[in-house]
Amino acid sequence: MDFSFFEREAEAFTAALNRERYLYRAGVKPALELEPIYDRHPELCSIDTYGWLHDQPLEAKPLRWLLDFVASNMIGQATWRMDEQLAEAEARAAVEWDGAALPFRAASLVLVNEPDAERRHALEELVRAETGRLSRLRCDRYLAAVSIAGELGFADYGSMLHELRGLEPAVLVTAARTILERTADMYHQALSDQSIHHTLDGEDLWSSDLEWVRRGTEYDGLFPAEYLLPALHGTVAWLGLRLEEQSNVRLDLESRPLKSACPFCIPIAVPDEIVIVSTPRGGRLDFEGLLQQLGRAESLATVDRTQPFSHRRLGDIAVREGYGLLLRGMASEPAWLGWRLEIDDPRDVIRLAAFERLYELRRVAAAVLCEQELHALAEPEAVLEELPERLAEELTELLGVRFFAEESVPWANDLLAAERLRSMMLEPQIRAFLKHEYDEEWFRSERAGRFLVDRWREGNRYTADELARFMGFERLSGEAWLEQLSEVVGV
């Protein structure tokens, strides 16, 4: 096979796959149709191609990313039917609520907006029952991935992720344990403060209660829907970018019954067609969510098109996720809130955002420990049934909130907990670097904007660890997070 042909096929395959996923998750289509895409590109899902790549004269990093691409495609080819079934089941699923059928995808929005704790818990139980019915397909998909790792000669799934994605188990476990230990007192104090402030029963908190807290309905007046798009445009203007002139960045903000409740960004063609999908209604989470997807989108839309496929499309997922989190953090920067939203006293909003970050950080760190344990098993079937229950117990203890097995399955999300944790460690390091090099209000500095755009033009050339060292840190770690959070929580 000619390498140029391989890259062209890889680009066409990825674009087709992402377009199909966009149409489904945006609610344009009720189901996924993956089989025709995999049928058109069998050579990209082949163990022979995986072996062929090993013989190509490529640098170590691009080679690793391309091998991961083919391995992921092999998993996709083995599980496309499960993905289609799961997508169809999610689209059909509904719960009976207030005398009507509430679509499963819309239930999370209703949940976070429900002020009555008893009704929240009742709806959470209904949603959890549906989640449990879908978990078997997710479990089967994970087992198929483990099987592919074995076919490729790896001892277990964790070994494959270590070799191809650089996810080193010992480093991840150490980072997760350090974060849990260092944030314990800070988190539980913040949890107590939020429980008292919202008159919640601190002895019987459910995860849906914290979702309602982080929704921050009391601050809706500070985050009006009509300010959302001007804030997005203004935020990228200092980067030297004009969102209204970027024909390659599209905002899909239409309301559809089957549209995903969570905003997302999907790169159909990089850098030519990037779509940000959301259904904004106003409120702080809308601002956070769209800013996060804007960060991801701009890091893709500004990539130099002459970069090879491996740098435009592949690479360390934590890097682009980190840029998304960087822009999301604008919504908790006092100066940005005053500048873009004219909020004079944002202290309570910032405390809520800090609590939200602590909660996310601890939840992801706990999931990393469970995930690494699972990935290290050559035959994980024996523990899959007991693992969600055990993780739920650990989350309940670590977070002081009642979790249940159905919402704790470690294979529920496409993005691994390890990749989430690494992006969450990288983002505050980028922010600290920008503040040190440019200004406390770095998001108004054209020089800081040029620095970011220059990094984005390079594509995913560097890993999160390399970027951390480039910015003067000894390694990728949670230290910057801990310093920034302690400053806010201690106010």
C-alpha positions in Angstrom: 0.0 0.0 0.0 1.2 3.5 -0.8 1.5 5.8 2.2 -0.1 8.7 0.4 -3.1 6.5 -0.5 -3.3 5.4 3.2 -3.5 9.0 4.3 -6.2 9.9 1.8 -8.3 6.9 2.7 -7.8 7.7 6.4 -9.0 11.3 5.9 -12.1 10.2 3.9 -12.9 7.4 6.4 -12.6 9.8 9.5 -14.7 12.5 7.8 -17.4 10.0 6.9 -17.5 8.5 10.4 -17.5 11.9 12.1 -20.3 13.2 9.8 -22.4 10.2 10.7 -21.8 10.7 14.4 -22.6 14.4 14.1 -25.9 13.8 12.4 -26.9 11.3 15.0 -25.8 13.2 18.1 -27.2 16.5 16.8 -30.6 14.8 16.4 -30.7 15.1 12.6 -30.9 11.3 12.3 -32.5 8.8 14.7 -29.9 6.1 14.2 -26.3 5.5 13.3 -25.4 3.8 10.0 -21.8 2.7 10.4 -21.6 -0.5 8.4 -21.4 1.1 4.9 -18.5 3.3 6.1 -16.5 0.4 7.5 -17.3 -1.6 4.3 -15.8 1.1 2.1 -12.5 1.2 4.0 -11.6 -2.4 5.1 -7.9 -1.7 4.7 -8.0 0.8 7.5 -9.3 -1.8 9.9 -6.9 -4.6 9.1 -4.2 -6.3 11.2 -2.2 -6.5 8.0 -2.3 -2.7 7.7 -1.2 -2.5 11.3 1.8 -4.7 10.5 2.5 -2.7 7.3 2.7 0.5 9.3 5.4 -0.9 11.5 7.7 -1.0 8.4 7.1 2.6 7.4 10.0 5.1 7.8 8.2 7.3 10.3 9.2 9.1 13.5 8.2 7.3 16.7 5.3 9.6 17.7 3.4 9.8 14.4 3.9 6.0 14.0 2.4 5.4 17.4 -0.6 7.6 16.7 -1.2 5.9 13.3 -0.9 2.5 14.9 -3.5 3.6 17.5 -5.7 4.8 14.7 -5.7 1.4 13.0 -6.2 -0.4 16.3 -9.2 1.8 17.1 -10.6 1.2 13.7 -10.3 -2.6 14.2 -12.3 -2.2 17.5 -14.8 -0.1 15.6 -15.2 -2.6 12.9 -15.7 -5.4 15.5 -18.3 -3.3 17.4 -20.2 -1.2 14.8 -23.3 -3.4 15.2 -23.2 -2.8 19.0 -22.7 0.9 18.4 -25.7 1.0 16.1 -27.8 -0.9 18.6 -26.8 1.3 21.5 -27.5 4.4 19.4 -31.0 3.1 18.5 -31.7 2.1 22.0 -30.7 5.5 23.4 -32.8 7.3 20.8 -35.9 5.2 21.6 -35.5 5.3 25.4 -37.9 7.4 27.4 -39.1 7.7 31.0 -42.6 8.4 32.2 -42.5 11.8 33.8 -45.4 14.2 34.8 -47.8 12.1 32.8 -45.8 12.2 29.5 -42.9 10.4 27.9 -39.7 12.2 28.5 -36.9 11.3 26.0 -33.9 9.8 27.7 -31.6 12.3 26.2 -33.6 15.2 27.5 -34.0 13.8 31.0 -30.6 15.2 32.2 -31.8 18.7 31.4 -35.0 18.3 33.3 -33.0 16.8 36.2 -30.6 19.7 36.6 -33.4 22.2 36.5 -35.6 20.4 39.1 -35.4 22.3 42.4 -37.3 19.8 44.5 -35.0 17.1 45.9 -37.6 14.4 46.1 -38.6 14.9 42.5 -35.0 15.0 41.5 -34.3 11.6 43.2 -37.4 10.1 41.6 -36.4 11.2 38.1 -32.8 10.0 38.8 -34.1 6.5 39.6 -36.0 6.4 36.4 -33.0 7.6 34.4 -30.7 5.1 36.2 -33.0 2.2 35.3 -32.7 3.1 31.6 -28.9 3.5 31.9 -28.7 0.1 33.4 -30.5 -1.4 30.4 -27.9 0.1 28.1 -24.9 -0.9 30.1 -24.7 -4.4 28.7 -24.0 -3.2 25.2 -21.2 -0.9 26.5 -19.8 -3.8 28.5 -19.7 -6.0 25.4 -18.0 -3.2 23.4 -15.3 -3.0 26.1 -14.7 -6.8 25.9 -14.4 -6.6 22.2 -11.7 -3.9 22.6 -9.8 -6.2 25.0 -10.0 -9.0 22.4 -8.5 -6.7 19.7 -5.6 -5.8 22.0 -4.9 -9.6 22.4 -5.0 -10.0 18.6 -2.4 -7.3 18.3 -0.1 -9.1 20.7 -0.7 -7.0 23.9 -1.0 -8.7 27.2 -4.0 -6.6 28.1 -5.9 -3.5 27.1 -3.8 -1.3 29.4 -0.6 -2.4 27.7 -2.0 -1.4 24.4 -3.0 2.1 25.7 0.4 2.5 27.2 2.2 1.6 24.1 0.0 3.4 21.6 -1.2 6.4 23.6 1.5 6.9 26.1 -0.9 6.3 29.0 1.5 5.0 31.6 -0.4 3.1 34.4 2.0 3.8 37.3 2.1 7.6 36.5 -1.6 7.8 36.2 -2.3 5.9 39.5 0.2 8.1 41.4 -1.3 11.3 40.0 -4.9 10.2 40.8 -4.0 9.1 44.4 -2.1 12.4 45.0 -5.1 14.5 43.8 -7.5 12.6 46.0 -5.3 12.9 49.0 -4.5 16.6 48.5 -8.0 17.7 47.7 -9.9 15.8 50.4 -10.2 18.6 53.1 -10.7 21.3 50.5 -13.4 19.4 48.7 -15.4 18.4 51.8 -15.3 21.9 53.2 -16.6 23.2 49.8 -19.3 20.5 49.7 -20.4 21.4 53.2 -20.6 25.1 52.2 -22.6 24.4 49.1 -25.0 22.0 51.0 -25.7 24.7 53.6 -26.1 27.4 51.0 -28.6 25.3 49.0 -30.3 23.9 52.2 -29.6 20.3 51.1 -29.6 17.3 53.4 -25.9 16.7 53.8 -26.5 13.2 55.0 -28.4 12.1 51.9 -26.9 13.8 48.9 -27.3 12.1 45.5 -25.3 12.8 42.4 -28.3 14.6 40.9 -28.3 17.0 43.8 -24.8 18.1 42.9 -25.7 18.3 39.2 -28.5 20.7 40.3 -26.1 22.7 42.5 -23.6 23.1 39.6 -26.4 24.2 37.3 -26.5 27.4 39.4 -30.0 28.5 38.6 -29.7 31.4 41.0 -27.1 33.0 38.7 -29.2 32.7 35.5 -29.7 36.5 35.5 -25.9 37.0 35.3 -25.6 34.7 32.3 -28.5 35.8 30.0 -28.9 33.8 26.7 -28.7 37.0 24.6 -25.1 37.6 25.9 -23.9 34.1 24.9 -23.0 34.6 21.2 -21.5 38.1 21.7 -19.4 36.5 24.5 -18.2 33.8 22.1 -17.3 36.3 19.4 -15.6 38.6 21.8 -13.6 35.8 23.4 -11.9 34.7 20.1 -11.4 38.3 18.8 -8.4 38.8 21.0 -6.9 35.7 19.4 -7.0 37.6 16.1 -9.9 35.4 14.9 -13.3 36.5 13.7 -15.8 33.8 14.3 -18.3 35.4 11.9 -15.7 35.1 9.2 -14.6 31.5 9.9 -16.6 29.6 7.3 -15.0 26.4 8.5 -16.5 26.8 12.0 -20.3 26.2 12.2 -22.6 26.7 15.1 -25.5 24.2 15.2 -27.8 25.8 17.8 -31.1 24.5 16.5 -33.5 22.7 18.9 -34.3 19.1 18.0 -36.1 16.5 20.1 -33.3 13.9 19.8 -30.4 16.3 20.1 -27.7 15.6 22.7 -28.3 17.6 25.9 -24.5 18.1 26.3 -22.7 20.5 23.9 -20.0 18.9 21.7 -17.6 19.7 19.0 -17.0 17.4 16.1 -14.3 17.8 13.4 -15.7 16.5 10.2 -12.8 17.8 8.1 -9.7 19.4 9.7 -9.4 22.3 9.3 -12.2 22.7 6.8 -15.4 21.7 8.6 -15.7 21.9 12.4 -19.2 21.9 14.0 -20.1 23.1 17.5 -23.4 21.6 18.6 -25.5 23.0 21.5 -29.0 24.0 22.4 -28.4 27.1 24.5 -31.0 28.3 27.0 -28.9 30.6 29.1 -27.2 30.1 32.5 -23.6 29.5 33.5 -23.4 25.9 32.2 -24.4 27.1 28.7 -21.5 29.6 28.8 -19.1 27.0 30.2 -20.1 24.3 27.7 -20.0 26.5 24.6 -16.7 28.1 25.6 -15.2 24.7 26.1 -16.3 23.5 22.6 -15.1 26.8 21.1 -11.7 26.1 22.5 -11.7 22.6 21.0 -13.0 24.0 17.7 -10.5 26.8 17.3 -7.6 24.4 18.0 -8.8 22.4 15.1 -10.0 25.1 12.7 -6.6 26.9 12.8 -4.5 23.9 12.0 -2.1 24.4 9.1 -3.6 22.2 6.4 -0.1 21.2 5.2 0.3 19.2 8.4 0.2 15.4 7.9 -2.9 13.4 8.8 -1.3 12.2 12.0 -0.8 15.8 13.3 -4.1 17.2 12.1 -6.4 14.3 13.1 -4.6 12.2 15.7 -2.2 12.8 18.6 -2.6 13.3 22.3 -6.3 13.8 23.0 -5.5 15.6 26.3 -4.0 18.5 24.4 -7.1 19.6 22.5 -9.3 18.8 25.5 -6.9 21.0 27.6 -7.5 23.9 25.2 -11.2 23.4 25.5 -11.0 23.5 29.3 -8.8 26.7 29.0 -11.6 28.6 27.3 -14.2 27.1 29.6 -12.3 28.5 32.5 -13.1 32.0 31.2 -16.5 31.7 32.8 -14.8 31.7 36.2 -12.2 34.4 35.6 -13.3 37.6 37.5 -11.9 40.0 34.9 -13.6 38.1 32.0 -16.9 38.0 33.8 -16.7 41.8 34.4 -15.5 42.4 30.8 -17.8 40.2 28.8 -20.9 39.9 31.2 -20.6 43.1 33.3 -20.7 41.1 36.6 -19.5 43.4 39.3 -19.2 40.9 42.2 -18.6 37.3 40.8 -17.3 35.8 44.1 -20.2 33.4 44.6 -20.1 32.3 41.0 -16.4 31.7 41.2 -16.7 29.6 44.4 -19.4 27.5 42.7 -17.1 27.0 39.7 -14.2 26.0 42.0 -16.5 23.5 43.8 -17.5 22.1 40.4 -13.9 21.6 39.4 -13.0 19.9 42.7 -16.0 17.6 42.2 -15.0 16.7 38.6 -11.3 16.3 39.5 -12.0 13.9 42.3 -14.6 11.9 40.4 -12.2 11.5 37.4 -9.3 10.6 39.7 -11.4 7.9 41.3 -12.4 6.6 37.9 -8.8 6.5 36.8 -7.9 4.1 39.7 -10.8 1.8 38.7 -10.0 2.1 35.0 -6.3 1.2 35.4 -7.2 -1.8 37.5 -9.7 -3.0 34.8 -7.3 -2.4 31.9 -4.6 -4.5 33.6 -6.7 -7.6 33.4 -6.1 -10.0 30.5 -9.6 -11.5 31.1 -11.8 -8.8 32.7 -15.1 -10.6 32.3 -14.8 -12.1 35.8 -14.9 -8.7 37.5 -17.1 -6.7 35.2 -20.3 -7.4 37.2 -18.9 -6.4 40.6 -16.7 -3.5 39.4 -19.5 -0.9 38.9 -20.9 -1.6 42.4 -17.4 -1.2 43.9 -16.7 2.0 42.0 -20.1 3.4 43.2 -19.1 2.6 46.8 -15.7 4.3 46.3 -17.3 7.4 44.7 -19.8 7.6 47.5 -17.0 7.6 50.1 -14.7 9.9 48.2 -17.3 12.5 47.2 -19.7 12.3 50.1 -22.6 11.8 47.6 -24.7 8.7 47.0 -23.7 6.9 43.7 -25.2 3.8 42.2 -23.7 1.1 40.1 -25.6 2.0 36.9 -24.0 5.4 36.7 -20.5 4.2 37.6 -19.7 1.9 34.7 -16.1 2.7 33.7 -16.7 2.0 30.0 -19.6 4.4 29.7 -17.7 7.2 27.9 -15.6 7.2 24.7 -13.1 9.5 26.4 -11.0 7.5 28.9 -10.9 8.7 32.5 -7.1 8.8 32.0 -7.3 11.2 29.1 -9.8 13.4 31.0 -7.4 13.5 34.0 -4.4 14.4 31.8 -6.4 17.2 30.1 -7.5 18.5 33.5 -3.8 18.6 34.7 -2.6 20.3 31.5 -5.2 23.1 31.4 -4.2 25.0 34.6 -0.5 24.7 33.5 -1.4 26.4 30.3 -3.3 29.1 32.2 -0.5 29.6 34.7 2.0 30.0 31.9 -0.1 32.5 30.0 -0.6 34.6 33.2 3.2 34.5 33.9 4.3 35.3 30.4 1.7 37.9 29.4 -0.7 39.2 32.1 -3.2 38.2 34.7 -5.8 39.2 32.1 -4.0 37.1 29.4 -7.3 36.6 27.6 -7.1 40.3 26.5 -3.5 40.1 25.3 -3.0 39.8 21.6 0.5 38.4 22.3 -1.1 35.6 24.3 -3.6 35.0 21.5 -0.8 34.7 18.9 1.0 32.2 21.2 -2.1 30.0 21.3 -2.8 30.3 17.6 0.8 29.4 16.8 0.5 26.2 18.9 -2.8 25.3 17.2 -1.3 25.8 13.7 1.2 23.1 14.5 -1.6 20.6 15.0 -1.2 17.9 17.6 2.6 17.7 17.1 3.3 17.6 20.9 2.0 15.5 23.7 0.6 17.0 26.9 3.8 16.1 28.8 5.9 17.8 26.2 3.8 21.0 26.3 4.0 21.0 30.1 7.8 20.9 30.0 7.9 23.5 27.2 6.0 25.9 29.5 8.5 25.4 32.3 6.9 22.7 34.4 8.9 19.6 35.5 6.1 17.3 34.4 2.4 17.1 33.8 0.8 17.2 37.2 -2.1 18.5 39.3 -0.1 21.0 41.3 -1.3 24.0 39.3 -4.9 22.9 39.8 -4.4 22.5 43.5 -2.8 26.0 43.9 -5.5 27.7 41.9 -8.4 25.9 43.6 -7.1 26.5 47.1 -6.9 30.2 46.4 -10.6 30.3 45.5 -12.0 27.9 48.1 -10.0 29.6 50.8 -11.5 33.0 50.0 
